[in-house]
Amino acid sequence: MRMCSSAGADIREFAGPLRGPPLVPLLDAIEAGEKPVVAAIEGVALGGGFELALVCHYRIVHFKARLGLPEVTLGILPAAGGTQRLPRLIGIPAALELITTGRHISAQEALKLGIVDQVTEQNACELAVEFALRAVAKPLSSRRVSMLTTPCPPDLDALLEAVTMQVKRKARGVMAPLACIQAVRAAATMPYSKGIKRESELMATLFNSGQARALQYCFFAQRTAGKWTLPSGAQWNNSKPREIRSAAIIGLGTMGRGIVVSLARVGISVIAVESEKKLLETGKQMVIGMLERDAKRRGVSASLNLLKFTLSLQDLKDVDLVIEAVFEDMALKKRVFQELSKVCRPATLLCTNTSGLDVDALAGVTDRPHLVVGMHFFSPAHVMKLLEVVCGPRSSSETIATAMSLGKRMGKVSVAVGNCPGFVGNRMLKPYLDQATFLLEEGATPEQIDKALEDFGFAMGVFRMSDLAGLDVGWRVRKESGLIGPDVDPKNPPRRRQGRRYCPIPDMVCEQGRFGQKTGRGWYMYDKPGGTNAKPDPLIQNLLEMYRSRYGIQPRNISDQEIIERCLFALANEGFRILEDGIAARPEDIDVIYLFGYGFPRHGGGPMFYASMVGLERVLERLEHYHQAHPDVPHLEPSPLLKKLVACGSPPVQKWREHIKTMHSHL
Ligand SMILES: CCC[C@H](O)CC(=O)SCCNC(=O)CCNC(=O)[C@H](O)C(C)(C)COP(=O)([O-])OP(=O)([O-])OC[C@H]1O[C@@H](n2cnc3c(N)ncnc32)[C@H](O)[C@@H]1OP(=O)([O-])[O-]
């Protein structure tokens, strides 16, 4: 069988009734045939493609090919016999690992596991023909995988239990991996004819589930997000990026170090700049350590020869691109950009890693505003996959194309966004964080709120995440924006600022020197500064009680449902406003930002998809309800776009764009 490359079933077809002849009888017939069938695999054999290869009597694979059963990542399971044949071929532990993770494997690993018969550097099809001719005279019974007895470990139940626990820990609340484990159990305990029925029953429970819809949406959203477009007509497929061979990073703090590593490991020469000798030396040692560990993990040599460390901006005159990663201080950033304008050659691109400041204001102090763009990395930058490419009104299409393409080269999921305070991700974070702290005032605890969000599927609840990120950053921003400190009008009621509700508890926590993990104390307590094991802190409990009694707040029992609705609907509501304002081009872009930058669970699809899955009418009704209860919280007031979509019959996410009349797109 000349298979070459197959990515399996067409995932788009899963949205409707499946067409074509049923696959399982067809595959069973191939396996039962009397003529030897040899699969020749080049490119990929994934999902149904891999299952097709498993019914062939032999498998020949090109050395660059990749194989796998990624169905679990789409919220389903390999239902064309994959869960029944793979355990029979390679045993339960290895099959369980591949099926429950959906991991792609190399040809070499497939050979080692006993999945394929030969790996070749030549044409796999030609070799397969030779193989078939030699196999004609040989009996086929031992080559029919469904006829094999599954090699079964003596401690099957313990093994399945351990994998179940592992899966539940890693992917809380996700159904598909658990169904995969049950299907593999059937391969160990039932004959093929019964196991395949069990596989099909389990698939039926997953196929139309909300989780499967969300995960399949994520697959396409991730691919759509890279397809940026500007009102001028310039877009991803008609704008040529520049080639970047050399780059400079200014600032070797946590972000700067991560960015240096991300660039150097894809072969780009990097000049790293610091302002003081001591900071430069510390940064240098840390970058070298990070690169060496990264190279060791990947089995390659560390590209230390690409690095140069300097205290002088003069050394940057010939680089292709600069990424500024200094302190989040507009005046300082402006000074750096003015200096860069003088030092760098006229064609050098100037990028800022600001997490929310005005990219256009920075462009305005340079001699080349069209070559200025935001590249907002997420911490730690060498690990986190997300990159927000912030397009200023004067950024040229070539500049945007270059930043997007550089992101891709670094293995990032890059999303183009417009320029406004906080861009997409951090702008949406504000109402989400606000709701969490308002809920604290009203009677909840940090651990209750975090548990509700983690049970929903977030990698970390909002307070644990804040402790990890550092509480002092937001405190400084609030001081600079006049929400606390001498600029606040003393006549201002203590829980109101700028005409709206304000919760000062985060400021009170910071006033006690509790900045999160780095100080060993924050919303939680840790064993030591830098510790990661969060424990509830009675001091925070006391602080909350004193605060409530000072302001006469009667604490009430708050349900997990209210926590989820207030945090997530406020988050999505801001997403609708971002779409109205043209700061994000599509709901998919917002969802990808939350999936890859903020730990939103993939099986929820992202905040915008989640809102559509809950039902836009319901989201509107709940926001109206909460806004009525808290009229001094404007973020709870339903956005005009949400109301409009509901009035239009709540179209699916993919159709929202047709209803967004953007007067002034920022993209
Ligand atoms: C009865 C049960 C049977 C069975 O068990 C079920 C299955 O097989 S479930 C299936 C199990 N299989 C999987 O889960 C495999 C999923 N696919 C992949 O992992 C990667 O796409 C692949 C490695 C193949 C190529 O990576 P790459 O080179 O970086 O390229 P790329 O990723 O950018 O994709 C290029 C274009 O192809 C599109 N497209 C791709 N695959 C599919 C598909 N199956 N369907 C539809 N479309 C698909 C993709 O959207 C994109 O479109 P566009 O419009 O250009 O944006």
The ligand as an SDF file (V2000), in Angstrom:
LIG
                    3D

 56 58  0  0  0  0  0  0  0  0999 V2000
  -12.9290    6.9350   12.8760 C   0  0  0  0  0  0  0  0  0  0  0  0
  -11.7730    7.6570   13.5630 C   0  0  0  0  0  0  0  0  0  0  0  0
  -10.5790    7.8170   12.6790 C   0  0  0  0  0  0  0  0  0  0  0  0
   -9.3850    8.4620   13.3140 C   0  0  0  0  0  0  0  0  0  0  0  0
   -9.0540    7.7810   14.5160 O   0  0  0  0  0  0  0  0  0  0  0  0
   -9.6480    9.9110   13.5860 C   0  0  0  0  0  0  0  0  0  0  0  0
   -8.5410   10.7890   13.0740 C   0  0  0  0  0  0  0  0  0  0  0  0
   -7.7530   10.4630   12.2510 O   0  0  0  0  0  0  0  0  0  0  0  0
   -8.5210   12.3520   13.7470 S   0  0  0  0  0  0  0  0  0  0  0  0
   -7.1760   13.1830   12.9300 C   0  0  0  0  0  0  0  0  0  0  0  0
   -5.8820   12.8590   13.5590 C   0  0  0  0  0  0  0  0  0  0  0  0
   -4.8380   13.6230   12.8930 N   0  0  0  0  0  0  0  0  0  0  0  0
   -4.2970   14.7270   13.4500 C   0  0  0  0  0  0  0  0  0  0  0  0
   -4.6450   15.1340   14.5300 O   0  0  0  0  0  0  0  0  0  0  0  0
   -3.2500   15.4140   12.6320 C   0  0  0  0  0  0  0  0  0  0  0  0
   -3.4270   16.9080   12.7040 C   0  0  0  0  0  0  0  0  0  0  0  0
   -2.4720   17.6090   11.8690 N   0  0  0  0  0  0  0  0  0  0  0  0
   -1.2070   17.8760   12.2770 C   0  0  0  0  0  0  0  0  0  0  0  0
   -0.7460   17.4620   13.3290 O   0  0  0  0  0  0  0  0  0  0  0  0
   -0.3810   18.7800   11.4160 C   0  0  0  0  0  0  0  0  0  0  0  0
   -1.2660   19.5320   10.6160 O   0  0  0  0  0  0  0  0  0  0  0  0
    0.5890   18.0180   10.4810 C   0  0  0  0  0  0  0  0  0  0  0  0
    1.7030   17.3950   11.3160 C   0  0  0  0  0  0  0  0  0  0  0  0
   -0.1180   16.9560    9.6800 C   0  0  0  0  0  0  0  0  0  0  0  0
    1.2200   19.0330    9.4800 C   0  0  0  0  0  0  0  0  0  0  0  0
    1.7870   20.1000   10.1970 O   0  0  0  0  0  0  0  0  0  0  0  0
    2.3280   21.3900    9.4370 P   0  0  0  0  0  0  0  0  0  0  0  0
    3.1770   20.9610    8.3010 O   0  0  0  0  0  0  0  0  0  0  0  0
    2.9140   22.2870   10.4720 O   0  0  0  0  0  0  0  0  0  0  0  0
    1.0410   22.0800    8.7640 O   0  0  0  0  0  0  0  0  0  0  0  0
   -0.2470   22.6740    9.4880 P   0  0  0  0  0  0  0  0  0  0  0  0
   -0.4660   22.0670   10.8080 O   0  0  0  0  0  0  0  0  0  0  0  0
   -0.2280   24.1510    9.3850 O   0  0  0  0  0  0  0  0  0  0  0  0
   -1.4050   22.0910    8.5300 O   0  0  0  0  0  0  0  0  0  0  0  0
   -1.5220   22.5100    7.1580 C   0  0  0  0  0  0  0  0  0  0  0  0
   -2.9940   22.6300    6.8150 C   0  0  0  0  0  0  0  0  0  0  0  0
   -3.6010   21.3340    6.8900 O   0  0  0  0  0  0  0  0  0  0  0  0
   -4.7150   21.3630    7.7700 C   0  0  0  0  0  0  0  0  0  0  0  0
   -4.8140   20.0400    8.4080 N   0  0  0  0  0  0  0  0  0  0  0  0
   -3.8040   19.2860    8.8920 C   0  0  0  0  0  0  0  0  0  0  0  0
   -4.2720   18.1180    9.3520 N   0  0  0  0  0  0  0  0  0  0  0  0
   -5.6100   18.1380    9.1520 C   0  0  0  0  0  0  0  0  0  0  0  0
   -6.6480   17.1980    9.4020 C   0  0  0  0  0  0  0  0  0  0  0  0
   -6.4120   15.9920    9.9360 N   0  0  0  0  0  0  0  0  0  0  0  0
   -7.9020   17.5430    9.0770 N   0  0  0  0  0  0  0  0  0  0  0  0
   -8.1650   18.7370    8.5270 C   0  0  0  0  0  0  0  0  0  0  0  0
   -7.2210   19.6620    8.2410 N   0  0  0  0  0  0  0  0  0  0  0  0
   -5.9580   19.3620    8.5580 C   0  0  0  0  0  0  0  0  0  0  0  0
   -4.4160   22.4840    8.7380 C   0  0  0  0  0  0  0  0  0  0  0  0
   -5.5930   22.9680    9.3430 O   0  0  0  0  0  0  0  0  0  0  0  0
   -3.7740   23.4960    7.8130 C   0  0  0  0  0  0  0  0  0  0  0  0
   -4.8090   24.1720    7.1040 O   0  0  0  0  0  0  0  0  0  0  0  0
   -4.6540   25.6950    6.6420 P   0  0  0  0  0  0  0  0  0  0  0  0
   -5.9680   26.0180    6.0210 O   0  0  0  0  0  0  0  0  0  0  0  0
   -3.4730   25.7080    5.7120 O   0  0  0  0  0  0  0  0  0  0  0  0
   -4.3880   26.4600    7.9210 O   0  0  0  0  0  0  0  0  0  0  0  0
  1  2  1  0
  2  3  1  0
  3  4  1  0
  4  5  1  0
  4  6  1  0
  6  7  1  0
  7  8  2  0
  7  9  1  0
  9 10  1  0
 10 11  1  0
 11 12  1  0
 12 13  1  0
 13 14  2  0
 13 15  1  0
 15 16  1  0
 16 17  1  0
 17 18  1  0
 18 19  2  0
 18 20  1  0
 20 21  1  0
 20 22  1  0
 22 23  1  0
 22 24  1  0
 22 25  1  0
 25 26  1  0
 26 27  1  0
 27 28  2  0
 27 29  1  0
 27 30  1  0
 30 31  1  0
 31 32  2  0
 31 33  1  0
 31 34  1  0
 34 35  1  0
 35 36  1  0
 36 37  1  0
 36 51  1  0
 37 38  1  0
 38 39  1  0
 38 49  1  0
 39 40  1  0
 39 48  1  0
 40 41  2  0
 41 42  1  0
 42 43  1  0
 42 48  2  0
 43 44  1  0
 43 45  2  0
 45 46  1  0
 46 47  2  0
 47 48  1  0
 49 50  1  0
 49 51  1  0
 51 52  1  0
 52 53  1  0
 53 54  2  0
 53 55  1  0
 53 56  1  0
M  CHG  4  29  -1  33  -1  55  -1  56  -1
M  END
$$$$
